[in-house]
Amino acid sequence: MRILQLFLLALTWSAAFGSAQDFPLAPAQECRPRAGLPNFFAKATTAGAEVKIAYLGGSITAQPGWRPKTLAHFQKTFPTAKFSEINAAIGGTGSDLGVFRLKQDVLDAKPDLLFVEFAVNDGLAAPEQIFRCMEGIVRQTWRALPQCDIAFVYTITEQLAPPLLEGKFPRAASAMEKVAEHYGIPTIHMCMEVARLAKAGKLVWKAPLPKTPEEEAKLGDQFVFAPDSVHPHVETGHELYLQAVARSLPIIREASKASGPHKLGTPFIATNYEHAKLLPINAATLTKDFALLDAKTDAFGKRWANRMTSLHKGSQPGATLTFKFAGARCSIYDIIGPDCGQVIVTVDDQPPRTVPRFDSYCTYHRLATLGLGTELPDTIHTVKIEVHPEQPDKAKILATRNNTMDKPERYHGTAFYPGAILLVGELVK
């Protein structure tokens, strides 16, 4: 549940909002219903209908919190329909990955309603990048499933909260509001009550839940939000999130008029990632040193099969993958962890650069991205990625966060686990 808590806890108010004055912050409002969710409500009130709700987000959505709580709320509110979920949450990831994995993780399952939650993990992203990704999510969805309704939901952390305490959305949510307004998408900020309690001095951002009457008495009228100021306690912070959604639904339903397919008009930003795609890594050329981790026969491959259908492992120095593409943005979707090393990346005629596939949180394996270029010239680019022969100083890297090697043998290796190419553009033979 706390994957890449690193990124969130490392945020500082000045870093996240130092340039906020350059971007207009939206007035804080719990719900902006806009054009509502007409197709969702029409289907939810149809007896016997099967309604699929997709949740695309980060670790806050991955928790057993607001996601299953709202699903249960929908079932209780609309008892004649049958609700199911598409859990497309990956901890520590933002809209810059969500826009690429949307088809595979969400749209192929054909949801009726899509919740998008990236305001925390996009906390340091530039507004223009948020525009590209969030609009790409909207336009991909409505191009593939024009009947699918969309809602943006916003979460918070202690370090991202100061603007909200002053009546303004943080920068990421403010940027998302621009896209939502352009497309008439309803938005719910699930943290207005959190902000009210914090401003009144009644919220404890970071503490364990009280376990004894004495601990409860010591808290008095204070409300414990989360164990880490980021991921809410299921029993407390996530309940506030649920209540915000429950309060907003009648407002959104009132604004929902005639149902029908959503139409794609003029884009909000011409460079949006409507055509972002995820391609299996075997679309590249891999040397024989790479091995396919088949989910049917390999335990590690099976572990990631719902996200990567073509996961490979290269661990021998010199193992290489190459490909060409025409486009403006490209990354590799991979896995990093204890046995990973570093790779040598060469794009076009630029000098080779060494990129670690190991960081101070690599006491476990997790999904990650290896950036190859953003907003590149829209020409043909050549990519070469080679497994570096040397391991990084893993003990030193772990020590930066007071982590240590529990079992040194787990950390031995120079593995590279590519699973897919994330591309805005086209592969070139």
Beta strands, then each sheet from edge to edge (+ up, - down):
strand 1: 31-32
strand 2: 50-57
strand 3: 82-89
strand 4: 113-117
strand 5: 149-154
strand 6: 187-189
strand 7: 203-206
strand 8: 223-226
strand 9: 276-280
strand 10: 285-286
strand 11: 291-292
strand 12: 312-313
strand 13: 320-336
strand 14: 342-347
strand 15: 353-356
strand 16: 366-373
strand 17: 379-387
strand 18: 417-428
sheet 1: 1+ 6- 5- 4- 2- 3-
sheet 2: 7+ 8+
sheet 3: 9+ 18- 13+ 10-
sheet 4: 9+ 18- 13+ 16-
sheet 5: 9+ 18- 13+ 17- 14+ 15-
sheet 6: 11+ 12-
end
